[in-house]
């Protein structure tokens, strides 16, 4: 069939197709299969899909991770980012002996980690849309503490990176900060010097959120003030995915521990600040006016009378929050920016602990070591 259609026309048509259709088109003929699994086509298709999403000309998707029962299976469900949160599909996961932790998503890849005292840990990059994954063993070089991971993408050289922060026992039995970065393109883990990591807190660094903006990962770091009155200096730690360098910028003083969470909002940073007043709970949302400048403006205050945990945003700019039900499950609800309209979000009866925007892609289709399942 393709012999009667110019090659450039075939290419343009295929670039407009969704992933499921493209995977079916691979069996039409050898030339189509070779075209679709080529690195050039994969990157072009990703750019095309990303452009459509940025211009709001494509249906946005949300990836949710959760379970109905703590002893039951973890589900990864894909939903349309529409008012009804219509369910798109449940992803079939590879089989693991250990339930993996979800680190993050980017360009259709889901980054997972499996760490256990019983087996060697692995980093897994999984593309659920094409049912392929690759993995890397986590180096066991004297890491004694809890591993903390972050995932990001450097568009300058089309490379994905995993950041690992932990601590280890030095030769003099002192505990020192340790860290590594894994660039997917090279596959080799690179260690950071002790001096580089000395100012960085490696103990549960991403507990208060993680935001990737402009090829930089951002998270929060707390340090007690000099008078030790349970007030903290809060700094924003950044890791540049292009230069593999860290930066520490003081942002606020006199804050209580865990009173702030950081997230991405459009193309800049935002924080949720929690406070109580007269037995009521409030959440203030602050947005960085210009990315990189320590100047913030309050966008909204949510007054809800419930203890909530912000998850992120829908394309409609509604805020998605987790609210504990009577059985301790964290149900998802969406609120408009004034907090007055609250709607059920996600599957009823499920406990969710991750949500992020998602686009389907062909990434990994051309990788020689990708495993199909």
N, C-alpha and C positions, 0 to 999 in steps of 0.2 A: 504493500500500500504506500509506504513512504517513498518508493521509487517514483511515484507520480506527483509527489509534493516536494517543493524545494526545501532543502535542509533547514534554512533559516526560518521558514514558515513553521515547520514542525517544532523547532526549538521554541518559538514564540508561543505556540499553542500549548505546549507542554508546561511552560513556565507559569501558565495561568491555572493549572490544575491543582487540586488538593492532594495531600499525600496519599490517601487511599487509592485514588484514581491513578496516580503516578506508579504506585507499586504494581497495579494491575497492568499498566501499559508496558511494563518491563518484559512481559511475556509475548508481546505482539511480534517483535522481531529482534534480531541481535543488535541492529543499529540503534533502535530505541533504548534497549537495555544498556548498551555501552554509553549512550548519551546521558541517560538519567543518573547512572552511577558515577559519572565523571565529576571530578572535583570542581571544575568550572561550572557545570550545571547546578550542582548542589549549592555552591556559593551564590550563584545568580538567583536561584529560586528563593534562598533565604533572604537575600536583599529585597527581592520583589515582595515577598510576604511581609517583611518588616516595614517596608514603605507603605503598603496598604494599611497596616495597623496604625502606623503613625499618622496617616491621613484620615483615620476613622472610616475607611472604605472596606474594611473586613470585619467579620464578627470576632470579637475578642473572646478569649477563653481563660478560664481560671482552673488551676490545678489544686485540688484539695486532698489532704492526707488525714486519715482518721480511722476509727474503728467503732463498732457497736458494742463490743465486749472486750475487756482487757485481755482475755484469754483467746479471743477470736483473731481472725486475720486482719492485717492492716490493709486498708483499701486506698487506692489512688484513683480518684474520680475526676473526670474532666467535665466542666460545666460551661455553658454559654454565659457570657457576662451580659445577661439581659435582666429585666425586672423580675422575671420568674425564676432566674437561675436554672434554666432548663438543663437537664442532664444530657451530656453529649455521649459519654462512654465511660466505662471502667477499664483501666489498663490492666492487662495481665502482666504480672511481674515475673522476673526470673526466680528460680527456686534457690533460696539460701538456707543454710543451717542456722543462721543468726538473723533476726529481724533487723534490717539495716536502718541507720539513722539518715534522715533526709537533710542534706546540707543546703541545697539551693537548686535553682533552675536557671537556664539561660539558653536561648536559641533552640528550644526543643529538647535540650539535654537535661536530665535530672541527675544531680550528683548525690551519691549515697556513700556511706561509710559503714563498714562492719568491723567493730573493735571488740575484742573479747579476751579475757585472760586465758581462755582455753584454745585460742587459735590466732594465727597471724592476721592482723587487720588488713583491710583492703579499701581502696578508694575505687568506686564504680561510677563510670559515666554511662548513663542508660538513656537510650532514645526509645521511649515506649511506643511512639508512632510507627516505627519500622521494626520494633522488637529486636533490637541489637544492643549490645553493651560491650564495653572494654573495662579492664580493671588494672590497677597497679597495687602491688604489695606495699604496705606502709613500712618504712625502715624501722627496725627494732633497736636502733643504735642508742641504747641507754636512756630511752624515754621511760620515765618512772611515773609521771603524773597523768592526769586525764587529758586526752587529746581533744583539741578544739579546732574545728575546721571552718573554712569559709571558701566560697566558690565564686569565680568571676571570669570575665572575658575581656581580652585585649584585642580590640578590633583593628589596631594598627598592623598586627601581623597574623590576625585570625587564629589566635591561640587562647585556649582555656587554661585556667590556673586554679590550683587548690592550695590554700594557705593552711599550714598546720602550726599551732602554737601550743606549747606544753612546758613542762619543766623536767629537769633530770638531775641526778646526783653527780656532783663533780668528784674529782679524785680526792679532794680534802673533805669529802662528805658534806659539803655545802650544797644547798639546792640552788640551781641557777636556771635562768630562763633559757628556753630552747625553742627553735622553730625552723621550719623548712617550707619551701614552696615547690610544687610539682607542676611544671609546664607540660601540658598534654602533648605538644608538638615534639619535644625532645624525649619525654618520658623519663627524664633523670631528675631525682630529687636534689634540691640545692639547699644547703644549710646556711643559716644566718649566724653571724658572729655573736658572742655573748655581749659585746659592747653595743651592737646594733639593737639588741632586744632589751637591754638593761632598763630603759625608761618605760617599757611596755608591760602592762599587767597581763600575764598569761593564764591567770586563774579565772575560768569561765568568762572570757572576754566578751563573748557575743550574747550573753544572757539578756542584755537590755536592747537587743535588736542589732541588725546588720543591714546596711544600705549600700547599694552599688550605684554610683552616679559618675558619669564622665570617666569611665575606666579606672575608678578608684573605689576601694572598699572602705566603709566608714563604720565605726562603732564607738561606744562610750567607755570612758574610764573614770573611776571615782578615786579621789584622794582626800583623806581627812584634813580639815583645816588645822592650823597650828594650835588653836585653843582646844581641839578635841572635844567639841560640844555636840557631837553627832551630826555636824554639818560637813558637807563635802565640796571640794572643787571638782567640777565635772569638765572633762576635756573630751574632745573628739579626736580619736586616733584614726589615721588614714593609712592605707596601704596602696601604693600606686602600682597597678598591674602592668604598666609599661616599663617602669624603672626598677621594680621590686624594692622600693624604698618606703620607709615608715616616716610619718610626721605626727607630731603631737601638738594640738592647739587648744589652749584653755578657752572654755566657752562660758561657763557659769560658776558662780560661787554660792556658798551657803545653801546648798540643796541637800535634802535628805536622801539616804541610800535607796536606790531603786525607784526614785520618784519620776524618772524620765526614761522614755523609750525612743529610739531613733528609727526612722524609716525613710523610704524614698517617696517623694511627692512630685509627680511629673518629672521635670529635669533638675530638681534640686533636693535639698534635705528638709525633713520635717521632724519634729519631736512631739511626743505626747507627754505632758506633765501632769502627774496625779497629785491631787490635794483634797483635803477634807475640811469641811466647815460646818459646824453645828449639826453633826451626825449625817451630813450629806456628802456624797462623793462627787467630785468634779474632775474633768479631764480637759486641760487646755491644749489646743493644738497650735504649735508655733511653726512657721515656715521661714526658711532662710531666704531673704529677699533676693540676693544675688549669690549664686553658687560660689563658694570659696571665701565669701565675706562674712564675718561674724556679726551679722545684723539680722535680727529676727522680727517678724511681725505676727501677732496673734490672729489666727484665722477664725477660730471658733472655740467656744467653751461648751462642753457637753455636760449637762446637769441631768442625771438619770436616776440617782438613788440606788444604783447597783454597782457592784464591783465588776468592772469590765477590763478586758484585755484587748487592745486594738490589734487587729491582724493586718490591715492594709486598706486598699481602696478599690472600689469598682470603677469601671470606665465612666460611669455616670457621676463620679466624684462622691458617691456615697461611701461612708466609712463602715468597714466591716469589723465587728467586735465579737469577742467571745464572752458569753455570760454563763455562769454556772447555774445549772438547774438544781432541783431538790436532791437529785441523786449524785451530784458532784460532776456531772458531765458538762463539758464546755460547749454549749450550743452557740452556733454562729447567728448573729443578727446584723442587719444592715440599717444604718441610720443616715438620714440626710444631714446636711451640714449644720442645721440648727438643733439636731438631736431630738426633734419633736416627732418625726415619723420613724417608727421602729418596725421592721419586718423580719419574719423568720427567714433564715438564710441557710441553705444546705439541707442535708437529710435530717429529718427529725429522728431523735434517738441516738445519733452518732456523736462521738466526741472527736472534734477536729483539733489538730495541733499544727497545721501548716496550711497556708494559702498563698498563692502567688500567681501572677499573670503567666500565660503560657502560649507559645505558638508552636504549631507542628512543623517539623522540618525533616530533611533527609540527612542531617549531620550523622556521621559514622557509616553511611552506606558505602563509602569508598575506602573505609579503613581496613587494611589487610588483616588486622588482628581482632576485628569486631566479631563477637560471638552471637549467633542467632539462637533463638529459643522458641 
